[in-house]
Amino acid sequence: MSGSKRKKSNTKPVPASYRQRTYRKSVNTGGLVSSLVTVRETDLHILAAKPVDDQAYDAVYRYRNQLENYLARNPDFLTALAPLPPDPLAPPIVRAMLAAARAAQVGPMAAVAGAMAEYVGRDLLAAGNEEIMIENGGDIFLKRQKECLVAIFAGQSPLSQRVGIRIPAAQMPIGICTSSGAVGHSLSLGKADSVTVLAPSTPLADAVATRLGNEVGTKGDINRALQVAQSIPDISGVVIILDNQLGAWGAVDLVEIPGGP
């Protein structure tokens, strides 16, 4: 399933901090226990009150199996860069990705990381875990019982990890997804250092982050991308960073993080 979540480029470097997920070391666990679950391309960092490695592995394996079986029958799902028609017979995780892609006007694989994070996270919540954070390559499903601060990783921007978003407990569960034209293996068509989207649906946040990232080639495009965000239903907020410039819209409580990385 490593195909075209976002269109590939051979020119964008992938910093070592991203390849090696060293940014995970800076996460304040808030008293929760950290678990790491990797199944082929899926690489999850999970916080919960207790170790959930086995539960999470089973969930990842199950959802990957559903996706891979669907891809075997529907190869266009992997390569499409535009929305595909609804499929009422598809597994729920696939239907969620198709719906997110339609809303964002991108291909369905643009929602894969967010979908995996949310579906595994909701399984863990249903199993009795009251608090869960799942990070999947920078895309986050978050459900905690207290306010959280999420730092924005924006590659080489001077604002990277100097700006965060305060997430009140009442806003959770929530998806917090980031696309980048400068960082990561799955690349956008734009040049933003980061486009972070908040939404109740993590697959939707993931797909919209890709769409808005495609819109940003220069600093002058930030306002236009924010206008596009306002036209997409069910988005809570957006933060876009390009070099030293930041634009935001919606229910985002921005916080300066002293010192940064």
N, C-alpha and C positions, 0 to 999 in steps of 0.2 A: 504493500500500500504506500510505497514511497513516491508515487507519481505526482502529477501536477496539481498539488494543492494550490500553488501559486506558480506563475510562469517562471521558468528557470533562466538564470543568467550565468555566464561563465566569468563575469568580471567582478562580481561583488565578493569581497573577502569575508570569511567567517572567522571572527576573532576567537582566539584560544579560550577566552572566558566563556564564550557561548558553546563552542565545541565540547568543552570539558565540563560545562554546567557549573563553573566555579561560583557563579552568582548565587547559587543555592546556599553557599556557606554563609552568606550575609543575612539569611532569613532569620528573624527572631521567631522562634517556635511558640512563644507564648505559653509555655508549659505543656505543649503537646509533644507527642512522640513522632519522630521522623521515620518514614518508610520509603524505600526506593524500589520500584517495580519496573522491570524492563522486559518487554516481549517484542523482539525484532525492532521495528522502527519506533514503537511506542515506549516512551521513557518518562515515567511518572514520579514526581516527588510528592509524597502524601504526608500530611500532618493529621493526627487523630489522637484521641486520649490514650490509645493503646496501639501496639503494633498491629497492622492490618495487611501485612505482606501477602499472606495466603488468600485472604478474602479478595484483595485487590487483584492478585494474579489471576484468580479464577474468573473475575469479572472481565478483565482485559482480554483474556483468552477467548471468553464467550463472545464478546462484542467484535473482536477482530475476526473470529470465525464467521460471524454473521456478515460482516463487511466483505471479507474475502470471497465467501460463497456468492454474494451478490455481484461482486466485481467479475467473477468468472462467467456469470450469465449475462452481465451488462457491462462490457468493457468501456463503453462510452462514459460511464460514471467516473472512471479514473482520469480520463484525459480532457473532459469537457471544460472549457473556460467560460461557458455561459450556462444559464439555468437549464435543467432538464424537466420534462413533464412530471407531475406527481405520479407516484406508484403506490396505490393503496394496498398492494400485496407485499410490499417491501417490509423488512423488519423495522421496528420503531426508530432505531438509531439512524437508519438510512432515510426514512421519511423525514426525520428532523433535519438532516443535512440537506435534503432536497428542498424543504420549505425555507431554510435559512438562505440557501443559494438563490431562490426566487426573490426573496425580500431584498437581498443585496445585489442581485443581478451579476452573479459570478458563478463559477463552476462549483458543484457540490463538494469536491474535495477541499475547497477553501474552509469548510466547517469541520474537517475531520478531527483536528486536535481538540477543539472545543467540545465536540460531541463526545469524544472518548472521555475527556475529563469529567463532563457532567454525568454521563450515564454510569460510569464507575462510581463517582461521588454519590449519586442518588442511591445506588445499590448499597453502599457502605452506610449511608444514613438509615436506610430501611432495615439494615441488619442490627441497628441499635446504637450506632455511633452518633452522638448528639452534635459533634463538631467535626467538620472535615474541611481541609484545604487540599486541592489537587492542582499541581502545576504541571503542565504538559508542554514543554518547549516554549514557555512564556505565556501560555494561555491557562487561565485559572478558573476553577470552580470553587467558590468560597461560601461556607456556611459556618459561622461562629456565633456565639452568644454574647459577644462584646464587640465594640468598635475595633476596626483594624486599619492599619496604614499600609498601603501598597506602594512601594517605590517603583518608578518607571525607569526601566533600563533602555537607554536610547543610544547605544553604540558609542561613537566618538563625540557626540554632542556634549558641550560643557554643562548641559542641564541633566545629563544622564545620572540617575540615582541621586540627584539633588532636588527632585520634585516628586512628591507622592500624592496619592489620592486617599483621603480619609473615607472609609466605608462604615456607616453606622450599622449596628446590628439589625435594625428594622428593615434595611435594604437587602438583606440576605435571605435566601441563597441568591447569589448573583454570579454572572460570568464577567470576567475581566480579561480581555484578550488584546494582544498587541501584535501588529504587523510592522515590518520594517523593510525599507529599501536599502538598508546598510548592514543589517545583522541577520544571521540565521540561514538555515539550509533552504527553507521554502520562501522564495523571494517574491516581493511584489513588483509591479511594473513601474512603481514610482521611486522617489528618492528620499522620502521622509526617514528621519532617524527612528521615529516611532509613531505609530498611530494606535492609541489605546481606546478601546470601546467597552462601555459598561452596558449590560442588558440582563434582564431576568433569565434569558436563554443563552447559555454559553455557546452553542453552535451558531446562533445568530450573531453574537458579539464577534466571534471568530470570522465569520463570512463578511461582516460589515467592515471589520478592521482591514481585511484584504481589499475590499472595494474602495474604501477611503484612501488607503495607501496608494492604490493605482492612480488616484486623482492628484497626488502631490508630487510635482516635478521641481517646483521652485517655491520659495517662501511666499510668493504672490498667490499660490494655489491654495494656501491653508484656509482662507475664508470661504472659498468656493467649496472645498471639501466639507467644511462644517455645514454649509447650506445643504449639500447632498445628504448629510447625516440627518438633518431635520426633516427630510422628506421620507425617511424610512421608519415605519411604525415600530414601536416597542423598543426603541433605543433609549437608554437612560442618560448617557452622557458620552462625550468624546474629548480626548486630549491628543493634540498633534504637535510633535516636536521636529523641527528641521534646523540643524545647527544651533544658533542661539535664540531662535524664535519659537514661541509656544502659542497655540490657539486652543481654546476650549469652548465647549457648549454643553448645556444640560445640567443634570444633577451631579456635578463634580465639585468636591470640596478639596481644592488644591492646598498642599502643605509643603513648605520648604523643609528640606532635610539637611540640617547643618553638616558640613564636612564631606558629605557624599561618600563615594567608594574609597 
